[in-house]
Every structure is written in structure tokens, then in C-alpha cells.
Amino acid sequence: MATTFWDETKDTPNGFWQSGHIPTLVAALLYFDFAFMVWVLLGPLAPDIATTLALTPAQKGLMVAVPTLAGAVLRVVNGLMVDRIGPKRSGAISQVVVIAGLFTAWALGITSFAGTLALGVVLGFAGASFAIALPLASRWYPPEHQGKAMGLAGMGNSGTVLAALFAPGLARAFGWNAVLGLACIPLTIVFVAYLVMAKDPPNAPAPKRFAEYLSPLRQADAWWLMGFYAVTFGGFVGLAASLPIYFTDRFGLSTIHAGYATAACVFAGSLVRPVGGALADRVGGVKALTAVFLLAAIALAGVASAGSIEAALTLFVIAMLALGIGNGSVFQLVPQRFAAEIGVMTGLVGMAGGVGGFYLASSIGLAKQWTGSFAPGFLIFAALALAALGGLTLVKGGWRRSWGAAEGVRI
């Protein structure tokens, strides 16, 4: 039945909503959204956890960075699972691990820095949802609509807004450890909805030998796309995890007000992700990324010298808007170049994004401890955005002449 649906609708003019499976797209969005909520949960809770456990600035930075690194590694694993057992079952397994891990952490309690790192590894399974939710949604759609499909599913980045908005208030009312248990409630509801709504797409590639899953790494294009996503998504998730610490330490905001400020920044980046995919479909991912890297570099460099909360907040919103568009733009390019390996490439590119987020979050904490200022961490990442712009300039001509022209899709 699913195959008939695909065949009858794939050529419908301008028929994005008719060309795929809407319940699966919604299920992927919900799964991604709440997985991201708990993936960055340690960020909004970090000021309270740091006070309870007497953590140093470097320890705070590492605590919020570990989930991003764990998620990066696990995305490769999830990418392999998606191509081997299908995205729906892979997502179900991942959700069970996260719910069980959070429930255990709440029941036993977190009483040491090592405990926060262990919890961060468990939360990495939530971050690895990226390698499941996007293939689950995008494989239902033809190439001309995959930027939109991935952008809509990728709006799950907005889960970071939920964490920033609600975690500090719940921590003040019930204690930060209770937030870990409370998070299991919406996760369980979403898990049930996911099981009911999601369907594996009909055009999944045939299983390959294990070594073949990593074959894209032999091609330079894979490394370029991974590098670009390390900057766009790495910047987004690194800031999402670190901003509560920055706003409380730099400007003395309360944890709740720091959560509101963080939510405003994260909402901006999440909201425009589908815009980035749609924009890249229209003008090409290369053109969109060119503007993204330049704007992000300027905004992050400006943050380093911002002297007021108003200036810093404005610059962070601009940076997050740019990075959010960049996230959607990179994933407009990925399926055009690696359609047959979309599952593992989603994992590999997502892994690179997680590594970028780990670097940013940990470097901000180290910069604060070593220099007494957050500025060096932001300046280095701004330089990385400019380096990505230089790399894009080097490869864009070859891309357009080769696989871009062959596919007939704007890049």
C-alpha cells in the first residue's frame, strides 16, 4: 500500500504534502523535538548542578559538552541501524534507552561530577535521534522536496527551547534532580505516539556489508559536508548548551531569566531550519551557506566584545538565525550527493555536528577558566566559520559542474 502511495504522488506538481507520508513526518518531528529537549537538559540545569556539586568553569563546560560528543558518536551507530533494521525500530530502541536512563538517574540521584558525565553519555542517545528522525522523514519524499522534509523534521531543534523555558523553573520548584524524572513523562507520551504514527518508508536501500556503510568517507565531498555541519549545527547546539552558563556568569542573570534568554536565541535558530531547507531548494545550498558562514562569523565575533545583555542577546539571535538556516542548507545538499547512503551520511554528518558542539561548549568553559573571559571561545569559533566559508569557496565550482549538474537540482 505504501509503495502505491509513493508511486502515485511522487510526480504531483508542487505537491509536497501529497508526495510523502504526513503522519511519519509528524512522528519524526515529535521524536526529534523531545529527544533534543533532553539532549541539552544539562545546560539549563548547569548553574544549579554546579552550585550543588561545586564545579569549576571547565567542569561545567565539559558537563554540558559530553552529551553532544556522546550523541556524535552514537549517531554513526544509529545511522548503521537505520540502514540495517529500519528507522522506526531504531528510533524505538533509542527512546527506550533514554527514558530508562533518565528514570534511573532520577531514582538513584546524581551526587558527583562523574555522575553528570555518565548521565551525559545516556543523553547522547537522545542527540543521536538526528540519524533516525531525518531518514525516517526524508525517505518518503522525492529529491525536489527533501530539503523541505528534512527542514520540517529538523525543527525538532526547537526541543532545546522547551528545556530552556521549563527546566530552570521546575528545578526551582522541585529540585534539579526531580527534573530528570519529570522529563520521562512527555518522553513516554511521544514514544507511544511514535509507535502509532511512524511507518518505515517504502524505498529503503537494500542492506549492505558493514564495511560498505563507511564507504562515503573515501570521498572528499563527505568530509566537506561534515566540516560545514560541524560549524552550523555545532554552533547551534554548543550555544544552546552553553548560553545558560554564559548568561548567569557573565551578566548575573537568575537561572530562570537565563533560561528565557537562551530560549529566545534557540527559538530563532530552530524556527528557521525549515526556511533554510526551502531557501536552499530555491537558490541552492552553496549560496545559502555562503551567507550563513559570513553572518555567523560576524555575530560571534561581536559577542566577544559585547558589553551589555541587550547587545549580547541581539548578536546571539543573529548567530542562531544564521546557523539554523545553515543546518537546513547542509541537509539540502546531503541527499543530492549521497542519496544511496543517506542513512549513514546522516549519521556521519550529524556526528560532525556533535563534535563541533562538543568543541564549542567545552572551549567556552576552558576559556573562562584559563583567561577569566568567555571571549576567546567565541572568537575561535568565528574564525572556524570563516574557514568554512573559504572551504566552500574552493569546492563549490566543482560541485556545480559534477553532481549538481547531473542531478538537475540547485546546489
Residue pairs with C-beta under 8 A, 6 or more apart in sequence:
2 21
2 199
2 201
2 202
3 202
5 21
5 202
6 140
6 201
6 202
6 203
9 15
9 18
9 19
9 20
10 19
10 142
12 18
12 19
16 141
16 145
16 148
16 149
19 140
19 141
19 142
19 145
20 137
20 140
20 141
20 145
20 149
21 140
21 199
21 201
23 197
23 198
23 199
24 136
24 137
24 140
24 197
24 198
24 199
24 201
25 137
25 140
25 149
25 152
25 153
26 197
27 136
27 193
27 194
27 197
27 198
28 133
28 134
28 136
28 137
28 153
28 156
28 198
29 133
29 137
29 152
29 153
29 155
29 156
30 156
30 190
30 193
30 194
31 91
31 95
31 129
31 132
31 133
31 156
31 190
31 194
31 198
32 129
32 130
32 133
32 134
32 153
32 154
32 155
32 156
32 157
32 159
33 155
33 156
33 158
33 159
33 162
33 190
34 156
34 159
34 162
34 186
34 187
34 190
35 94
35 95
35 98
35 126
35 127
35 129
35 133
35 156
35 159
36 126
36 127
36 129
36 156
36 157
36 158
36 159
36 160
36 163
37 159
37 160
37 162
37 163
37 183
37 186
38 98
38 102
38 123
38 126
38 159
38 163
38 183
38 187
39 67
39 68
39 71
39 123
39 124
39 126
39 127
39 129
39 159
39 160
39 237
40 64
40 67
40 159
40 160
40 163
40 164
40 237
40 240
40 241
41 123
41 163
41 167
41 179
41 180
41 183
42 49
42 63
42 64
42 67
42 116
42 119
42 120
42 123
42 241
43 64
43 163
43 164
43 240
43 241
43 242
43 243
43 244
43 245
43 262
44 163
44 164
44 167
44 168
44 171
44 244
44 255
44 258
44 259
44 262
45 167
45 168
45 171
45 176
45 179
46 60
46 63
46 64
46 244
46 245
47 244
47 245
47 248
47 255
47 258
48 168
48 171
48 176
48 255
49 55
49 63
49 110
49 116
49 176
50 59
50 60
50 63
50 245
52 176
53 111
53 112
53 113
53 116
55 63
55 113
56 369
57 249
57 365
57 366
57 368
57 369
58 365
58 366
58 368
58 369
59 113
59 365
60 245
60 365
61 242
61 245
61 361
61 362
61 363
61 364
61 365
61 366
61 368
61 369
62 117
62 362
62 365
63 113
63 116
63 117
63 120
64 120
64 241
64 242
64 245
64 361
64 365
65 238
65 241
65 357
65 358
65 359
65 361
65 362
65 365
66 116
66 117
66 120
66 121
66 124
66 358
67 120
67 121
67 123
67 124
67 126
67 127
67 241
68 124
68 127
68 237
68 238
68 241
68 354
68 355
68 357
68 358
68 361
69 124
69 354
69 355
69 358
70 120
70 121
70 122
70 123
70 124
70 125
70 127
70 128
70 354
71 123
71 124
71 125
71 126
71 127
71 128
71 130
71 350
71 354
72 124
72 127
72 350
72 351
72 352
72 353
72 354
72 355
72 357
72 358
73 124
73 351
73 354
74 124
74 125
74 127
74 128
75 127
75 128
75 130
75 131
75 346
75 347
75 348
75 350
75 351
75 354
76 131
76 344
76 347
76 348
76 351
77 128
77 347
78 90
78 94
78 128
78 129
78 130
78 131
78 132
78 347
79 131
79 135
79 213
79 343
79 344
79 345
79 346
79 347
79 348
79 350
80 210
80 213
80 343
80 344
80 347
81 89
81 90
81 93
81 132
82 90
82 131
82 132
82 135
82 136
82 343
82 346
82 347
83 204
83 205
83 207
83 208
83 213
83 343
83 344
84 207
86 200
86 204
87 132
87 133
87 135
87 136
87 139
87 198
87 200
87 201
87 343
88 136
88 198
88 199
88 200
90 132
91 129
91 132
91 133
91 136
91 194
91 198
92 191
92 194
92 195
94 125
94 126
94 128
94 129
94 132
95 187
95 190
95 191
95 194
96 191
97 122
97 125
98 122
98 123
98 125
98 126
98 187
99 184
99 187
99 188
99 191
101 119
101 122
101 123
101 125
102 122
102 123
102 180
102 181
102 183
102 184
102 187
103 181
103 184
105 115
105 119
105 122
105 177
105 180
106 177
106 178
106 180
106 181
106 184
107 181
109 177
110 116
110 119
110 177
110 180
119 180
127 237
127 354
128 350
129 156
130 346
130 350
130 353
131 343
131 346
131 347
131 350
133 153
133 154
133 156
134 150
134 153
134 154
134 331
134 346
134 350
135 342
135 343
135 346
136 153
136 198
136 200
136 201
137 149
137 150
137 152
137 153
138 146
138 149
138 150
138 153
138 335
138 342
139 201
139 203
139 204
139 342
140 149
140 201
141 148
141 149
143 335
143 336
143 339
143 407
143 409
144 281
144 409
145 281
146 332
146 335
146 336
147 277
147 278
147 280
147 281
147 285
147 328
147 331
147 332
148 274
148 277
148 278
148 281
149 277
150 277
150 328
150 331
150 332
150 335
151 273
151 274
151 275
151 276
151 277
151 278
151 328
151 331
151 332
152 274
152 277
154 273
154 274
154 277
154 327
154 328
154 331
155 270
155 271
155 273
155 274
157 236
157 266
157 269
157 270
157 273
157 324
157 327
158 266
158 267
158 270
158 271
160 237
160 240
160 266
160 270
161 263
161 266
161 267
161 270
164 240
164 243
164 244
164 259
164 260
164 262
164 263
164 266
165 259
165 260
165 263
166 259
167 179
167 259
168 244
168 255
168 256
168 258
168 259
169 256
169 259
170 178
170 179
170 182
171 178
171 179
171 255
172 255
172 256
174 182
205 340
205 341
205 343
213 341
213 344
214 344
215 341
216 222
216 338
216 341
216 344
216 345
216 348
217 223
217 348
220 395
221 337
221 338
221 395
221 399
221 403
222 338
222 345
222 348
222 349
224 391
224 392
224 395
225 330
225 333
225 334
225 337
225 345
225 349
226 348
226 349
226 351
226 352
227 352
227 388
227 391
228 289
228 326
228 330
228 388
228 391
228 392
229 327
229 330
229 349
229 350
229 352
229 353
229 356
230 352
230 353
230 355
230 356
230 359
231 293
231 296
231 323
231 326
231 356
231 381
231 384
231 385
231 388
232 289
232 292
232 296
232 323
232 326
232 327
232 329
232 330
232 353
233 323
233 326
233 327
233 330
233 350
233 353
233 354
233 356
233 357
234 352
234 353
234 354
234 355
234 356
234 357
234 358
234 359
234 360
235 296
235 300
235 319
235 323
235 356
235 357
235 360
235 381
235 385
236 266
236 269
236 320
236 323
236 324
236 327
236 357
237 353
237 354
237 357
238 356
238 357
238 358
238 359
238 360
238 361
238 364
238 381
239 265
239 266
239 316
239 319
239 320
239 323
239 360
240 262
240 265
240 266
240 269
241 357
241 361
242 360
242 361
242 364
242 365
243 258
243 261
243 262
243 265
243 266
243 316
244 255
244 258
244 259
244 262
245 364
245 365
246 364
246 374
247 253
247 257
247 258
247 261
247 262
247 309
248 254
248 255
248 258
249 368
249 374
250 312
250 374
251 309
251 312
253 261
253 309
261 309
261 313
264 313
264 317
265 313
265 316
265 317
265 319
265 320
266 320
268 317
268 320
268 321
268 324
269 320
269 321
269 323
269 324
269 327
270 324
271 324
272 321
272 324
272 325
272 328
273 324
273 325
273 327
273 328
274 328
275 324
275 325
275 328
276 288
276 292
276 324
276 325
276 326
276 327
276 328
276 329
276 332
277 328
277 329
277 331
277 332
278 328
279 288
279 325
279 328
279 329
280 288
280 328
280 329
280 332
280 333
280 410
281 332
281 410
282 410
283 410
284 404
284 410
284 411
285 329
285 330
285 332
285 333
285 410
285 411
286 333
286 392
286 396
286 399
286 400
286 411
288 325
288 326
288 329
288 332
289 326
289 329
289 330
289 388
289 392
290 389
290 392
290 393
291 322
291 325
292 322
292 323
292 325
292 326
292 329
293 322
293 326
293 385
293 386
293 388
293 389
293 392
294 385
294 386
294 389
295 318
295 319
295 321
295 322
296 319
296 322
296 323
296 326
296 382
296 385
297 382
297 383
297 385
297 386
297 389
298 382
299 315
299 316
299 318
299 319
299 322
300 315
300 319
300 378
300 379
300 381
300 382
300 385
301 378
301 379
301 382
302 311
302 315
303 312
303 315
303 316
303 319
303 375
303 378
304 374
304 375
304 376
304 378
304 379
304 382
305 375
306 312
306 315
327 353
330 349
331 346
331 349
332 411
333 411
334 342
334 345
334 346
334 349
335 342
336 403
336 404
336 407
336 409
336 411
337 399
337 403
338 345
359 381
360 377
360 381
363 376
363 377
363 380
363 381
364 374
364 377
364 378
365 377
366 377
367 373
367 374
367 375
367 376
367 377
368 374
368 377
399 411
400 411
403 411
404 410
404 411
